[in-house]
Amino acid sequence: MISHFEKCKEAARHERAIGALTQRTGVSLAEARVLFDQEFARLARGATVHSYLVTRAASNVLTALRGKRCELPSGTA
């Protein structure tokens, strides 16, 4: 069973990762939180080791946001 203290530490890790995403990409805090939470939940479903989920989720979101930023709008080239 996870203690209250561990839950608080995990929540703090999530918030630090989300804050870093907003600083590095310029997206809003709300958007970063939604994207991070979705990716974290996706990764957690099949995870057996949870030590690096926060880092991996943040990395995946960062990669996705960077790719999204580099896409050209349709009809331009």
Secondary structure, 3 states (H helix, E strand, C coil): CCCHHHHHHHHHHHHHHHHHHHHHHCCCHHHHHHHHHHHHHHHHHHCCCCCCHHHHHHHHHHHHHHHHHHCCCCCCC
